[in-house]
């Protein structure tokens, strides 16, 4: 098989490329990505020279290039991860999120639609828990619950889901949708919470936190890659699957765990201000993944966090000199 990973030079994407090359030794992987502020050209340098790996510099909105890559390589499955993702940036650049996320997804669906039915690759669209907006406890959102996005980022992801479902029903496009929660692990940009706090600690940089105790579900990126691949292999076309998190933790609880691991408690300078229009809680019901596909996270939160800290300590080339808000 030949897999195409859009956004394969991003955080989850690069880990998925590694996962597929390691777990599927007879298959090829094409990384289809374009350079953005969050792109590090060395992120998959360890794969250079691997005959089963190739890189294509391209925009998912470029239908001609995407069509050529998919057809010429007889792509069997597309993992669509290319997206603008940072919520705070979506308030500043909402049009960027509309174009990159919605138009990009539309372009992929159109490319597949115009292929002969017997040649169409499966498409796994990687979405987010944030499409449901703020979820009061103890509610857990199910796959068929109605989305209620509250920021430009989550609105763009919900829109992409709608297009995927519409193209499945209208044109028979073999698409599946996954929704994941807060991922962490190697190669995450330091604008994201766990990567930001780890790099602050490793560089002895004092920091503050926004006030509030937002609750998030946390999952190690390798588990997410395993879940996405499981959805491709075992999932029902046209269905949505919630990837259950390893744990739920508040932001202060996560930060405290990192400070204890690094021994840098003195760097925390207290709370200041509030995050713009922050949702207090996201929560997914992951019973469909567990009961129907037999999947659940395999890597514990504490072990995953320890491995993540060690990776950033050993790979300073990835984050030193990189600015983060």
C-alpha positions, 0 to 999 in steps of 0.5 A: 500500500501507499499512504499519503499523509497531508501535513506530514511535517507537522507534529502529529503528521511526522509522528504518523509518518514514523509510525506507518514506516515502522508498523507497516514494513511493506508499505510506502509513505508520502509526506505531502506538506508545505512550509509554515511558521510551525515547519522545521525542515529537519523534522523527518531528516532521519527518514532521508534515504529511506526508499519507502519514504518520500516528501512532496512540498505542496499545498492541499489547496493545489488540486493539480499537484495533489491529483498528480501525486495521488494518481501517479503513486496509486495512493491507497489511503490519505490521512488528512492532517494538514491544518492550521490548528492554534486557537489563539491564531485563529482569532487573529487570522480567521481567513487563513483557517478557512482557506487552509482547513476548509478549502484544503479538505474540499480540494482533497474530496474533489480530487478523490471524487473525480477518480474512477470509483475502483481507484479511490483511496480511503480518506481518514480526516483527523478532527478535534474534540473542540468542535463541540465547544465548552462541555459542562461536566459530567457530559461526554460527547458522543460521535453523533452529537451536534457540533457547537464550535465557539472559535474560528479554528473549531468552526473550520474543523466542524465545517470540514467534517460536514463536507466529509459526510456530505461527500460520503453520502452524495458521491460515495467517497470512502471517508472516515472521521477521527476526533482526538483530544489534546496530543503531546509528545516529540516534535510539538511546536512550543506554542502548545502548552506541554511543549511550551512549559517543557522548553521554558523549564529546560531553558530556565525561563520564568513563566506565568499561566492564565488564570482558570483551570481548564480541563482537557483530555490528554493523549500521547501522540504515538497512541493517536497514530495507532488509533488513526491507523486502527480506524483506517483498518477496522472502521466503518466508512462514513462513520466518526470515531472518538479517540479516548484520552489517557487521562483528564487533567486541568492545565495547572495539574499538567504544569505541576507534573512537568515542574516536578519532573524537571525540578524547576518549580521556582520558574513558575511566577503565578497566574496572570490574565485570562485566555481569550474566549477559552472553553473550560472543558472538552470531553469525548465518549470513546466507547465506540473505539473501545467496544467496536474497534477494540482500541484504547490508549496503551501509554500511561500519562506519566510515562509519556510525559517523562519520555516527552521531557527527555526528547526535548532535552535531547533534541534542543535543535528542534526548539532552541531559538524558536519563538512561542507566544 
